[in-house]
Each structure stands twice: as C-alpha cells, then as structure tokens.
Amino acid sequence: MRMGTAQKQNIAIQHAYFNRHGGRITQRQPMSFKEWLVKGIEHYEKEYGFTFEVLTPSLMRINRPGQNSILRTCENFRDEYENEYLSKF
C-alpha cells in the first residue's frame, strides 16, 4: 500500500514538532499551592481590578468592582487548588 501526500505531510509535521521539542513529549508540572495562589491573586488584580484584603491569617476579603465583596478562607482556596487545579494533571 502506498502512502498518500496527506499522510506524508502529517508525518512531516509530527517529526518537526518532535524535533522542535527535543525529541520528547514534555509534560507540565503542577505549581505549588503558594505559587498557584500568588499567581491567581496577581491575575485577578491586573485583569479584573479585584482587591484582596487579608483580615486574619486564614480569612481574606475579595473586593470586586461593581459587585459585592466576598470572604474566602484558606480552606476554600486549598479545596479549589486540590479539586479543580490538580485534577488537570
């Protein structure tokens, strides 16, 4: 059986990708909880204008422009990290 032009192009694209990435498939490593939390806070401050206020060591107020403020505990963030973020890895 002879290989068609489309198959040859697909194989060439796969080889080019493989060679560009050092010949191995790279896998992302999950961020630590602290790194994930800091990056999330920075993202929501810059992107949406949220302000974060630490009330106690385990309680944070999130002020959202034009909406009601919400309170989140450290346990809320930990649950979100473990159940939503780490489930992608």
N, C-alpha and C positions, 0 to 999 in steps of 0.2 A: 504494500500500500504506500502510495506516495503522499508526502506532506504538502498541504496547500500553502499558499502565500500567507494567509491569515494566521495559520499555525506558526509559521516561521517568525512572523512579526511578534506574536505573543511570546514565544520562547526568547527572542532577542530582547524584548522589554524586561522579561523576568531576569535574564542574565545581567542586563545593565543595572537593574535595581540591586541585585545581589552583590555585584561588584562595587557599586557605589557605597554600600553599607558594610564593606569589609568582608563580604562573603558569609556573613552570619545574620541571622534574624535577631534583631535587638528587641528586648522586652523592657518595658518601663518598670521602674521600681517605685512602689508607693512612698509618698512623703511621710515623714513622722507626724505625729499629731500636732506638735508645736509648729512645725513648718507649715502644715496644712492650715492651721488656724490663723497664723500671721498673714499668709498669702490671701486667704479668704477675706480677712478684715481689710487689707490694702485694696483688694479688688473692689469691694463694695464701697469703700470710701471714695476711690477715684471714679468709678463707673457710675454710681448711683447717688453719691453725695451723702451716704449714711454717716452718722457719727456714733462712735462707740464709747460708752462711759462705764468704767469699772466701779461698781457700787461696793461690793465686798470681794474678797478673793475668789468667791465661787459664783458671783452674780454680776451680769452685765446688762446694761440698758442700751438698746439699739434705737436711735432716733432716726426715723425715716422721713425725709422731706415730704410734706403734704399728707402724711398718714400718721396713725397712732404709733406711739413708742411701744416696743415690746421688751420683755425681760427674758433673758436666757441664762440658764445655769451652766456651769462647766459640764455637768452630766448630760445636758441637752446636746452640747457640742460633741461630747465623746460618743454619744449614741449615733449622731449623724455621721461622724467620722467612721465608726465601725460598721454601721449598717448600710450606708449609702456609698461612701468613698471607697472603702476597702473591698466592697463587693465587686468592684470593677476590675480587680486584679486577680 
